Amino acid sequence: MRTLARSLAAVAVLALLVSPVFAGGADVTTLECGLFRDYVAPDPGTSTAGSISFGISGPTEVIAADATLVPPVDTALPSLQGGPPTALTVVRSGGVITSLAFAPTCTISGTPELVPDLFGPGMDGYVIADRLFTPADLLATNDGLAALIGTAADAGATFSVTFDIDLSTGVPSGFTAQTTLIGVVVMLDGGDVQVGAATLPASVIDDEARAELERAAALGVETTVVVDGVGTIDQTGSPLVAITLTVTFALPAPTPSPSLLPNTALDAPAP
């Protein structure tokens, strides 16, 4: 289960969601995307409130004892906490959660941060906007995730991912993601390509993109590479990512040739 949970979490491979400030009165509805933790189910039978925390370090929020947990939220949440990302429509009244329901999709974005020992000694991980995480060792074996998350971390760029959620389980069934890299292109040994501070694995670069990257490298111009990923999740929980690269750059302005003007100077008069 632990391996499955880590693999599922790796697809998250988020929007930075800030907990709103609530005033008494009208209900406030938000879409919470990513992981959650410390879930305790409310118990209306004993009038006992529940609790939940969104993100890795988000505060604990109270769930009203009589809150509406739209099925299958009522049975699925305990097994999801601390693991795969999900999407929850949350209704709050006076700062207390009164309703929880799975949502069909959500988008998360932020700059991935490499955190040493996130999963234990020697087990580093990437954290994105406090809502998502992925083991660093997974990127070493999944070039699609490396092209999206690893490059964004190295370049200090924004990684954005939109999840499609299976409403019967709360687990992602697929995702689309994007990272944009900007910099001078360097062709590396072995087929990898460096764009600014980031390196794209050779396996994600098709022939058309490689030809454009080689042109950019030869010109030495600043280049924009948009990395688009479409992901599915197999039965083991591992993300399978198809990558498409869009390469654009401006051609350097041509060097002006010297003007050839006729010599109109008057000859000096003979003495």
C-alpha positions in Angstrom: 0.0 0.0 0.0 2.8 2.4 0.8 4.4 1.9 -2.6 1.0 2.4 -4.3 0.3 5.5 -2.3 3.7 7.0 -3.2 3.3 6.1 -6.9 -0.1 7.7 -7.0 1.2 10.8 -5.2 4.0 11.0 -7.8 1.6 12.0 -10.5 1.1 15.1 -8.8 3.6 15.3 -9.8 -0.3 22.3 -7.9 -2.7 26.1 -7.9 -1.2 27.4 -4.7 -4.4 27.4 -2.6 -4.5 29.8 0.3 -7.0 29.1 3.0 -9.5 31.9 2.9 -10.5 34.1 5.9 -14.1 33.4 6.8 -16.6 35.7 8.3 -19.8 34.5 10.0 -22.9 34.3 7.9 -22.9 33.2 4.2 -21.5 29.9 3.2 -18.2 29.9 1.3 -17.4 27.2 -1.3 -13.8 26.4 -2.3 -12.1 23.8 -4.4 -9.3 22.1 -2.5 -6.8 20.3 -4.8 -4.0 18.0 -3.9 -3.3 15.9 -0.8 -4.9 16.1 2.6 -4.0 14.6 6.0 -5.1 14.1 9.6 -8.7 13.3 8.5 -11.1 12.4 11.3 -14.7 11.6 10.3 -17.5 13.5 12.0 -20.0 11.4 14.0 -23.5 12.9 13.9 -24.7 10.1 16.2 -22.6 11.4 19.1 -22.5 15.0 17.9 -18.7 14.7 17.5 -17.0 17.0 15.1 -14.4 15.8 12.7 -11.3 17.4 11.3 -9.1 17.6 8.2 -5.9 19.4 7.0 -5.3 20.4 3.4 -1.7 20.2 2.1 1.5 19.1 3.8 1.5 21.9 6.4 -2.0 23.4 6.3 -3.9 24.1 9.5 -6.4 21.7 11.0 -10.0 22.6 10.1 -13.1 21.5 11.9 -15.8 19.4 10.2 -19.2 19.9 11.7 -20.7 16.8 13.4 -23.7 17.0 11.0 -21.7 17.9 7.9 -22.8 16.5 4.6 -20.3 13.9 3.2 -21.5 13.3 -0.3 -20.9 9.6 -1.2 -18.4 8.1 -1.7 -16.5 10.8 0.2 -17.8 9.3 3.5 -16.1 5.9 2.8 -13.2 6.9 0.6 -11.5 9.7 2.5 -9.8 7.6 5.2 -7.8 5.6 2.6 -6.8 8.7 0.6 -5.2 10.9 3.3 -1.5 11.6 2.9 -1.4 9.8 -0.5 -2.8 10.5 -4.0 -4.0 14.0 -4.9 -7.8 14.5 -5.1 -10.3 17.3 -5.7 -12.8 18.3 -3.0 -15.5 20.8 -3.1 -15.6 22.2 0.4 -18.4 24.3 1.9 -17.7 26.3 5.0 -19.9 28.3 7.3 -18.3 30.5 9.8 -15.0 28.7 9.2 -16.5 25.3 9.9 -16.7 22.7 7.1 -20.3 21.8 6.5 -20.0 19.8 3.3 -17.4 17.7 1.4 -17.8 16.2 -2.1 -15.4 15.0 -4.8 -15.0 17.3 -7.8 -14.3 16.1 -11.3 -11.2 18.1 -12.0 -8.8 20.6 -10.4 -5.6 22.4 -11.3 -2.5 22.9 -9.3 0.6 25.0 -10.1 3.8 26.1 -8.5 7.6 25.7 -8.6 8.7 22.3 -7.5 11.1 22.3 -4.5 13.5 19.5 -3.8 13.3 18.6 -0.1 16.0 16.4 1.3 14.9 13.3 3.3 11.3 14.1 2.8 10.3 10.4 3.0 13.2 9.4 5.4 17.0 9.4 5.4 18.3 9.5 1.9 14.7 9.6 0.4 14.4 13.0 -1.1 11.2 14.4 -2.6 9.8 17.3 -4.6 7.1 19.4 -3.0 4.8 21.6 -5.1 2.9 24.5 -3.5 2.6 22.4 -0.2 -0.2 20.4 -1.9 1.6 17.7 -3.9 4.8 15.7 -3.6 6.7 13.1 -5.6 9.7 10.9 -4.7 12.9 12.1 -6.3 13.9 8.5 -7.2 10.8 8.1 -9.3 12.0 10.9 -11.6 15.1 8.9 -12.2 13.1 6.2 -13.8 10.2 8.2 -15.3 11.5 10.5 -18.0 8.1 12.1 -18.5 7.9 13.3 -14.9 11.6 14.3 -15.1 10.8 16.5 -18.2 7.9 18.2 -16.3 8.9 18.3 -12.6 12.7 17.9 -12.6 13.2 20.6 -15.2 10.8 23.0 -13.5 12.7 22.6 -10.2 16.1 23.1 -11.9 15.0 26.2 -13.8 12.8 27.7 -11.1 9.9 27.5 -13.5 6.2 26.9 -12.8 4.8 23.4 -13.2 1.1 23.2 -13.7 -1.1 20.1 -13.7 -4.8 19.5 -14.1 -6.2 16.2 -12.7 -9.2 14.3 -13.9 -10.8 12.6 -10.9 -12.6 9.3 -10.8 -15.7 10.3 -8.8 -16.3 6.8 -7.7 -13.0 6.6 -5.8 -11.6 10.2 -5.6 -8.4 9.0 -7.2 -6.9 10.7 -10.4 -7.6 8.8 -13.6 -5.4 11.0 -15.7 -3.8 14.5 -16.0 -2.4 17.1 -18.3 0.6 19.1 -17.3 2.9 21.8 -18.6 6.3 23.4 -17.9 7.8 26.2 -19.8 11.6 26.5 -20.1 13.6 29.5 -21.4 17.3 29.7 -22.1 20.2 29.0 -24.4 20.1 25.5 -25.8 23.1 23.1 -25.5 23.2 19.7 -27.1 24.7 17.2 -24.6 26.4 13.8 -25.1 24.0 10.9 -25.1 21.1 12.9 -26.6 20.0 15.0 -23.6 19.4 18.7 -24.3 20.1 21.5 -21.9 17.7 24.5 -21.9 19.0 27.2 -19.6 19.5 25.5 -16.2 17.3 22.5 -17.0 18.0 19.3 -18.9 15.5 17.4 -21.0 16.0 13.6 -21.2 16.7 12.3 -24.7 13.7 10.0 -24.7 11.1 12.8 -24.6 12.6 14.6 -27.6 11.1 13.6 -31.0 12.9 14.2 -34.3 11.0 17.4 -35.1 11.8 19.0 -31.8 15.4 17.8 -31.9 15.9 19.5 -35.3 14.6 22.8 -33.9 16.7 22.5 -30.8 19.8 21.8 -32.9 19.1 25.0 -34.9 18.6 27.0 -31.7 21.9 25.6 -30.3 23.8 26.4 -33.5 22.5 30.0 -33.4 23.1 30.4 -29.7 19.8 32.3 -29.2 17.4 32.3 -26.2 14.8 29.6 -26.8 11.4 28.9 -25.3 10.5 25.2 -24.9 7.0 24.4 -23.8 6.8 20.9 -22.3 3.3 19.4 -22.5 2.5 16.1 -20.8 -0.6 13.9 -21.0 -0.7 11.3 -18.3 -2.6 8.1 -17.5 -2.3 5.9 -14.5 -1.8 2.1 -15.0 -3.2 -0.6 -12.7 -0.1 -0.4 -10.5 -0.6 3.3 -9.8 2.4 4.4 -11.9 2.0 7.4 -14.1 2.5 7.0 -17.8 3.3 10.3 -19.4 3.4 11.2 -23.1 5.5 14.3 -23.8 5.2 16.9 -26.6 7.7 19.7 -27.0 7.1 23.0 -28.7 10.2 24.9 -29.5 10.3 28.6 -30.5 13.1 31.1 -30.9 13.8 34.4 -32.7 16.3 34.4 -35.5 19.1 36.9 -35.0 18.8 40.1 -36.9 21.0 40.0 -40.1 24.2 42.0 -39.9 23.8 45.0 -42.2 26.2 45.2 -45.1 28.1 48.4 -45.6 26.4 50.8 -48.1 28.2 51.2 -51.4 27.7 54.9 -52.2 29.1 56.7 -55.2 32.0 59.0 -54.6 30.5 62.4 -55.2 33.5 64.4 -53.9 34.7 67.0 -56.4 38.2 66.6 -57.7 40.5 69.2 -56.4 41.4 71.8 -59.2 44.7 71.3 -60.9 47.3 73.8 -59.8 
